[in-house]
Amino acid sequence: MRQLGTRRTVGKAPEDAVRRASLRATGSVLVALLVLLPAAASADAFTLPENGEVVRYQRVLGEIEHADPGPEVILYADGRVLVRRPEYMRGPGAWQARLAPAALEEIVGDLVASGLVDADVDALRARRHDLERLRAEAAARDGSAVIYAVGDPDRSVVTLRLAAYTPFGDLGGASLGPVERTWEWSDLYGDATRFPEIRELAALHRLELRLIGWIDAQDLEAVNQ
């Protein structure tokens, strides 16, 4: 089985959207680099499960949400990466790869260090709304226009499972565990690009950039059904 590190190449299904997604990925990577990366989480901040799923990522396509659940990537505690592609994508079915232990620690550590595990998604949406309103008001005063519209945005769904976790900023305090968090966000690419100051969204988007690369990868090993 081929061992892979994390990838940053973005792909998007259906197949006719892959090229557009690749172009958008260039801008996404630039945004991720411009955002100040949070300090690495302390090794004592979280404990990965000994087995089972650690991260599950699903991209629900806005155009066909009710017809197909979309592509999916699952990271397991033992380093296995499982990729499921829908029938309409090139290389449909279940595929697998290996993730180095340090890479899995890095992925989870970035989420923990960003404060996302403690974040209230409704509060993040409210902050996004406030920032959008302030920008619109500033544009109105300047006589400029802010135009941004998404017809049927894709929805990103991420689930993180930890054996134990110490709330961010409270190292040395009581650990919680086991911990499971799920985040759902529509148009994550667009919001992370427009609001890089929301560090939790930036972290979620960095995760998406890493995971979605496997969806488009063509050098994976087929899973025997």
Order of alpha helices (4+ residues) and beta strands (2+ residues): beta-alpha-beta-beta-beta-beta-beta-alpha-alpha-beta-beta-beta-alpha-alpha-beta
